[in-house]
């Protein structure tokens, strides 16, 4: 199992536990809202729902971006730094777009605290960033061409006399 998968699974469990501890059980709050019924069945309020959905959305975007980064880096390993920057831009734009959707589209954001969503999304992305960067670096180092010194050539060291 890849490190990013392990971090995602541990983070999902931590997000659900944190949401339940912070927000506590809700009294049927999500029965008629637009929140997903699976997450509504956890018995958490709007703040907890924002934490759980934000983490799940952030982890989904981060892992999808990592797959795209690996595909591009497999073809052109010399551009791994550019691939990392592009992946980070994808995550920033996804954070902006999804937060605005949760904030301003009423059926989507019903029962979800948008600030908690945004912070949990950012925490998921930043938590997965070192793992995905390490996996990408390991992939590109295995495929990068090495530049060896030509054999039999003597190079003069020191200053010329």
N, C-alpha and C positions, 0 to 999 in steps of 0.2 A: 504494500500500500504506500502510495506517495505521501510525503510529508504534508502537502497541501490538503490531501483528503483527510488525514488525521486531524489537522488543525480545524478543518471545516466541521467535522463531526463533534469534536470537543467544544468548539465554539457554539454550535447549535444547541448542545445540551446546556452550556453555560447561559446562553441567551434565554432559553425557556425557564431555567431555574431562577435567573435574575428577574425576569418578568413576573414570575409567580411570587417571588419574595417582595419585590417592590410594590406591585399592584394588588396582589392578593386575589382571592376568588371574587368574581363578579356575580351579580345577582341577575342572571339571564340577560345581560347587556347586549350580547351579540346575536340573539335569536332572530332579530328582524333587520339587522344592519347589513351593509354590503361586504362586511369582512368575511373571509373564507370560513366556512363552517368547521373545517378541521381545526383551525387555530382558535376559533371561537369556542370549541368544545374543551379547550384547555382551562377555561374558567378564569380568564384574566381580563382586565379592563383595557381602556384605550392606550394607556401608557405602556403596559406590558405587550399589547398587540403591536405597538410601534416598534418596540425592541425586537420582538421575534420576527416580524415581517421585514424590518430593516436589515437584520442580520442575514436572513435567508436571501433577500434580494442582493445584498452586497456580496455574499459568498457566491451566488450564481453568476453575477457579472464578473467577479474576479476570476473564477474558474473558467468561464467562457473566454475571457480575455487571455488567460494563460494558454488555452488550447490554440487560439489564433496566433499568439506569440510563438509558440513552439512550431507551428506550421511554417511561419515566415522564417524563423531562425534556422530551421532545418534546411531550407533552400539557400539562404545567404547568412552563414554563421558570422561573417565579419561585421554585420550590422546589428549585433545583439544589443548594443546600447540604444540604438534608435528604436529597436523593437520594444525595449523596456519603456522608453519615453512615450511611444505610441500607445502602449497598453495602459499607462497611467492616465493619458488623456481620455481614453475610452471610459475609464472608471470615473473620472471627474465629470464628464458629460452625462454619464448614466446617473450619477448622484444628483446632478442638477435637474435632469429631466424627470426622474422618478419622484424626487422630493416635491417638485412643482405639481406633478400629477396627484400625489397624495394630498397636497395642500389645497389645490383648487378644483379638483374634480370630486364633487360631493359623494357619488356612489362608491368611488374607489377609496376615498379617505374616511368614510364613515366608520367610526369606532377605532381609528388609528391616530395616535398623536404624532404629528408630522415632525416635531423636533426630535422625539425619541427615535423615529424612523431614520432621520438623517444621521444622527450620532451613531446608531447601531450599524448603519450602512458603512459609514466611514471606518468604524472599528473593525468590521469584517474585512474591508479592503486592505486596511493597514496591517491587520493581523496576518493576512495571506500574502502580502507583498514580499516579505523575506523568503518565504517558502517557494513561491513561484519564480522569484528571481534566481534563487539557488538552483532550482531545477533547470531553468533556462540556461544558466551559466554552465552547468554540468553538461547539458546537451551540446552547447556550442563548443566547449573545450574538446569534447570527443571528436568533433567533426572539423575543427579548425586546422588549416594546414600549418605545419611547423616549418620554420625557416632555419635550416641547419647551415653551419659554416661549411664551405667547400673543403674537402679533404686535400691535404698535400700543399696547401697554400700557407706560406709563412707571412705573418703580418709583423711589421716593425713596431716595436713598442717604445715609448719614450719620445723624447724630442729629437728632431734631426740635428746632426752635428755639422 
